[in-house]
Amino acid sequence: MTHWLTLWRAAQLVGVSRGVLQQQVRDGALLLHEGLLSTDQLLRLYPGAQLEESGMLERVKMIKDEAFGRRVRERLLPSQEVLAQRLFDQTQELADVRRHLQRYHSLVVDLRERIKALDNAGANSQQVRGLEEFLDRGLAQALATEQADLLSVMDDMLKVMTAQVTVRPSGNEFSVEGHDTLLQAGLRAGLKLNYGCGNGTCGMCKVRVISGQVSRTQTYDYPLSESEKAQGYTLMCAHTAASSELTLELLEASGPADIPQQQIVATARAVSQLAPDTRLLHLQTPRSHRLRFLAGQSVTLGYRREDGLEAHGFYPIASCPCDDRNLHFFIARHPQDPFARQLFSSSIKAGDAITIWGPSGDFVLLDSPRPLVFAACDTGFAPVKSLIEHALALDNSPSLSLFWLATQSDGHFLANQCRAWGEALDQFEYELITQSDMAQGTQQMVQAMRADLFDIECDFYLAGPEAFVQALHQDLRAAGVPSAQIRSCVLHEPVGELA
């Protein structure tokens, strides 16, 4: 029997990205009916789809492994109350189907009795027998046992494990797993949600539930009015999806202009050496005051020295907005950068207060179905890493390519991360280039791109020193890439001032 799925659910079941299925729809390999995809089509295109390959069985088996304990159960399975609610919903759906079948059975029995009555009353026997044979054939087809296809079984299982949330009016979708709140799951999926404190105090993550049910995961102080409650409003930070399908009405940020300027005092969690001249600064914001930003944006950091002067630095955020409390920065040694001097002299230590101003910048992902190409030079990898993680969370790009130029021998300080992406993701490829002369390295990158990508319509994201960005931008434009498909982030030289 044909089963209908959303693209989001179909991608989960066969283990590919949603962008891959969207590309197949555009190519005509898959046909949608009212936005849904049939399991028949999906199995024809992916005949080797198996439950084991989808990761579903492995996820269930992991629950039984005591070594993983509570953390695994919380990450993969919702609470007992939510599981019970979703199972109840499926049981209710099955009961509704049974009631419909009983009504049809009664109708068929009544029709058969009427046929017999017509026969006894002397009606045209040939027509009566023909009608009876037609009824028998129809019953045989309706009652014939038909094995459910594998994807239908997997879909029923997935509905209990995870919930699917649809956002109106944008149509965006995301899944809720484990003990995640709606806010946590939406941010992890790359949505540009409106929120503030994240703990139920400010009310900025207020949304309206159009269909489905939610379950409260924590207490909250924000007072919803009786009118808001009657209209179905709730707080995303304090609720999770209780039903397997949920529809919410909310407004998402359309771009950097919708993200407010913020000032937050964060805590330095760690300062780690990535390379002799590169440090990783890990900051953590307060639970009640998180930084809302878009992937690829930058902020100003301030550190107050013992003499009372404040050292400032302007840096792109290297982490994904999905973890808005933990912010990572790749900071290079530079004699004219006051903040970097404090960092490399070990003046900034774990536990120190760091002030954050921002975010700023429009180096953000375009809303586009095209393949994505990222080009970085040295610590320009920071905003590119943030964009790549955001693109992976959105899961709607057919492919991602990374070109990373290092002007020092140890400049590829996160090469292991690139290898991990390449090994784990079929749609991800990368090339690491080492060249002390930036101009020559840029030309090597252009040649590598020209060999694979210049004939493909892509979106390009360039980040690094001004000379690198300008040279690469000129080559792309000369090759016919429209300027609207090129986004740039220039890392300017520090000015060497103290406040």
N, C-alpha and C positions, 0 to 999 in steps of 0.2 A: 504494500500500500504506500502511495506517495506521501511523504512527510515534507512539510515546508519549513525552511529555516531562514533566519536572517543571515546576511553575509558574515557578520561578527561571529555568530554561533557556528556557521559552516567552517570558517577558518580555524576555529578552535578544534573542531572535530577531526579535520584532516591534517592538522599540524602545519599549516602554512600561514603567512601573514595575510591580513585582510587586503592589503595593497595588491598582492598577487591575484586574488580572486577578482578584485575590482578591475585589474588590467585584463583578465580573461573575459569579463563582461564587456569591456570596451572593444575587445577583439572579436566578440561574437561567439566565443567558445562556450560561454554560459549565458543563459537567458533568464531574466528576472520576471516574475509575475507579481505585480503590485509590490515590488521591492523585496520579494522573497524568492528563495532558490529551492528547487526540489531536490530531495535526496537521490532521486533517480539520475538527474543530471550530474550530481556531485560524484556518485559512484561510477558513472561512465567515464568521467574525467580522471578520477582517482580510484581505479579498480582495486588497487592494492591497499586501500585504507584499512587498517586493522586497529582494534581496540588497544593492543599493546603499543603500537606505534604512536598513538595519539597522546600517550602519557597518562591516560586515565587510570589504568590498572596500577601503574607504578605509584601514582599519587595515593591510591587507596591502600596499597601495601605499606607505604611509608608510615601510615597511621599506626600500623600494628607493630612497628619497630620501636621498642621501648627506649632505644638509644636516642631517638629523636625527642621523645617525651612531649611535654606540654607545648613547647615552642612550635613544633611541626603541626600539632593538632590545631593550634590557634591560627597558624598561617594558612592551612589548607581547608579546615572545616569550620563552619560557623558554630555558634553556640547551640546547645541542645534545644533551647527554646525556638531558635530560628529553624533548625533542622526539622523539628516537629511541625512547625507551621508550614514549611514547604512540602513535607510529606503529606500533611493533611490536605493541602491544596491539590496535590496530585490524586489523592484518594477521592476527593470530592469531584474532580474532573472525571475520574473513572466511574464514579457512581452516576454522574449525569449521563454518561454514554450508556450505561446499563439501563437507565430509565428510558432513554430514547429507544433502545433496542426492544425493551418490553412493550412500548407503545406500538412500534412497528410490527412486532409479533402479533399483538392483539388485532391490529388492523388486517394483517394477512389472514389470520384465522377467521375473522368476520367475513372477509372477501371470499374465502373458500366456502363458507357456509352459504353465502348468497349465490354462489355458482351452483351449488348443489340444489338450492331452492329453485333456481331457474330451470335446471335439468328436470326436476320433479314436476315442474309446472308445464312441461312440454315445450320448452323453448327450443330453438334450432339446435339440435344435438351436436352438429358439426362445429358450430360457432362456440358452443359451450365447451366442447372438448378442446378446441383450439385455445380458448381463453385459459383453461385449466393447465394445458401444457405450457403455455407462456408463463403462467404463474410458477409452475414447478421449476422451469429453467431459471427464472429470475431468483427463486429461493436458493437453488443450488449454487448459483454464482455468488450470491450474497453471503451464504453460509460456508462457502468453501474455505478451508484452512489455507491461509497465506502467511508464509514466514515473514516476520518483520525484518526489514533490512537493518544492517549493523549500525548505520548512522542514527536510525530512529532510536535504537536501544541506548546508544551512547548519549544522545540528546536528552533522553529522559533521566539518565544518570547525572548528566552535567547540570540539569535544572535543580537537582537537590544539592549538589556540591557548590555551585556558584549561581548568583543571580545576575540577570541581564537588566541593565538600566538604560532606558531611552530618554534622551533629553529633548524637550520641546522649548522653543521652535527650531533649534539648530539641527535636530535629527542625530546628533552624536550619540554614541553608545559606549558603555563601559561595563565591566564585570565587577562584582563584589565577591571577594573570597575571604575565607576565614573570619576573623573578628574585626575586619576593617569596617570603619564607618563609611558612609556614603561620600564624605569629603575626602577621606584618605584614598578610597578607591578611584574617585574621579580625578584627583591630582596624579595618582600613579598612572592613570590612563592618558595623561597629557592634556586634560581639559583645562581651560582658562577660567577657573571658577572664582566667584566673588566670596571672600571670607576674610576674617580678621584674626580673632584670638584662637580659634580652633578648640575652645573648651566650653562653649555654650554660654558665653557671657555677652558678647557684642551683638549677636543676631544678624551679622552680615551674610551668613551662609543660609539664610532663610529661603526655602523653596516650597512650591506647592505640589503635593502629590496628586497627580491626575488619575492614575490607576495603580492598583497593587497595594501592598501593605508594608509598613515599616515597623521596626522594633527599636525601642530605646536602648542604647548601650551605656549611657552615662547620664547622671543628673546634670541639669543645666539651670542657670540663673535667669536667662533672658525670658521676660514675661510675654508670651504670645497672647494676644487678645482673644476673647471668645469668638469674635468675628473671624479672625485668622484661623483659629482651630476649626471652625465650622467649614471654612473654605479648603481645609486640608493642608495648611501650612505646617512646616516642621523645620528643624535645624539639621543640616547635613552632618555637622560635626558630632552630633549626639545620637544619631540613629543609623541603623543599617537596614538592608533590604530583608524583609521577612518573607515576602513572596518571591518565587523564582523569576518573575517578570515585574518590572516597576517602570512607571513613566513619571518623570518629573518636569515641572515647568520652571525654568530659570533663565536668567540672562547671563551670557558668558562674555568675557572681555574680547573685543574684536582686535585689539592690538595694544602697543605700548601706551597709547594715549589714555587707555582705560585703567592703567595701573597707577595707583596714587603714589606720591612721594612719601617715603617713610624715614623715620630716624629711630634706630634700635640700638640699644647697648647689648652686645653679645659677649659671650665668654670664649676665650681661646681654649679649645679642647686639646689641641696638639699642634706641634710644629715638627714636621718630618723632612728629612733630606731625600729629595727625589734624584738629585744629581749634585755634583759639587757646587754648582752655581744656581740651583733651583730648589726652592722650598715649597712644601705643601703646608698651607695654613688652614686648619680646620676650626671653624667657628660654630658655636651653637647658640641659637637665639632662645629667649625665655619661652616657656610653654604658652604663656598668655600673650605673647607678642611675636608672631612669626613674620618672616619677610615674604611678602607676596611679590613675585617677579616672574618674568617670562624667560624661557631658555635663551641664552645668548646675550642677556643684558649684563650691565656692569654696575658697580657701586663704588663709592668712596669709603675707604677705611681710615679711621683715626685712632691713634694711640697716644695717650698723655704720658710724657716722660717724667722722670723724677724732678726735673727742673721746672716743671709746669708747662713747658711748651708741648704742642701737639704735632706729631708727625702724621702727615696724610699721604695716601696713595690711592690711585684710581685703577681698579682691576676688574676684569671680567669674572663672572662667577663660573666655576668649572663644574658645578654639580647641577643636578636636575631639579626643577621646581617641585617634583613629586615628594622630595624630602626637604621641606621648607625650613626646618629647624637646623639642619646640618649643612653648612655652607663650606665649600672647598675653593681655595684659591691657589694658583700656581704663580709664585712670585720669584722673579729672577734677580740675581745680584746686580745692583747698579749703583755707582757712586753718587749719582744725582737724585736718587730716590730716597727721601728721608725715612719712609716707612720700611722699605727694604733694608736700610742700614740698621734699623732697630731689630729687625727680624734676624739678620745674619750675624749680628753681634750678640745674639742670645738675650737681648733685653726683654723681648716679648716671650713670655713663658705661659705654659698651661695655667689657666685660672685667671689670667689678666683680662681686664675689660677692654673691648674694642668697640668703638662706635661705628655704626653703619649708616650711611646716607644713600638714598636711592630708591628704586633702581633707575637706570637711564639707558638710552640706546635703542635703536630699531633693528638690530642684528638678530631678527627672529625669523622663525620658519614661515614661509609663504603658505597660503592655503591652496595647495596645488597637487595634482595627481602625478606630476612628473618625477622621474628618478632624481635623487639628491646627490650632489657632488660637493665634498668638503675639502678645502685646501687650507692648510695651516703652516705657519713658519714659527718655529721655536715655541714660546709660551702662548702663541696664537691658538695652540691646541686647546686652551682652557675653554673659550666660548664654543669652539667646535665640539668638544666633548659634551658640553651641556646640550647642544642642539642634537647631537647623535642620540643621546639618551632620551631626549624628548621625542625624536622621530621614532625610535624603537617603541616607546610607550604608545604613541598614536597608532602605530602598526598599519599605516595606510600608504606607505611608499613602496613601489615595486622593487626598488634597489637603492643601496647606499654605497658610495665610494668615497674613500678617504685618501688624500695625498698629504703627507706630513714631511716638510723640509726642516732639517736640523742643521744649524750652522756650526755646531760643536759636536765632537765625537760622542758625547753622552747626552745629546739633545733629545733623543727619543726616550724620555724618562718614563713613559708609560707604554712602551712597546708591548709588554705582556697583555695590557688591556686590549690593544688592537688585535693581537693574536687570538685572544679569547673571543672577541666579537667575530673574527673571521672563521674560527672553528665552530662556533655555536650557531651562526646565522648564515643561511644559504644566500641571502640577498645582500650580504655585506662583503666588500672587498677593500683592500688597502695596499698602499705602497709607501714605504719609508725611504726618504732620500736624505743622504748626508753630504753636504757640500759647504765648505767654509766660505766660499764666495756666494753671497746671496743671489746676485744676478745670474750666475751660472746655474745655481740650484733651481731658480725659478724657471729657467729655460728647460732644464731637465724635466721639471714637473709639467710644463706645457707640452713637451714631446710625449710624455707618458699619457697625458689626457688626450692629446690629438690621436694617438693610436687606438684608443678605446671609446672615447666619449664625444668627440666633436661632431660626429654624425648623428648623435642622439639628442633629442630635445630634453634638456635637463635644467634643473635649478642649481646655481653655483653659490657657495658660501665661502668667502675668503677672509682669513683672519691672520694678522701678523703686522710687522713693521710697515710703515707707509710705502717704502720703496718696493717691497714685495707685493703688496696689495695693488698698487698702481700698475706695475708691470704686468701682473697676471690679468688684471681687469682689461688692460689695453689689448692683450693677446686674445682674450675671449671675445671682445667686441669685434676685433679684426676677423675672427673666425665666424662671425655672424650671430653670436649669442645676443639676444635682445637685452638691453640694460635692465628691463623689468625682471629678468631672471637671474640677476646678479646682486647679491647682498654682501656688504663689506663691513669689516670691523678693523679699524686701524689702531694699533697699539702705539700711542704717542710716547715720545721720550719724556721721562720725568723732568720736572722743572727745578727740583732741589730746594724747595722752600719749606719753612717751618711756620706753623701758625702761632 
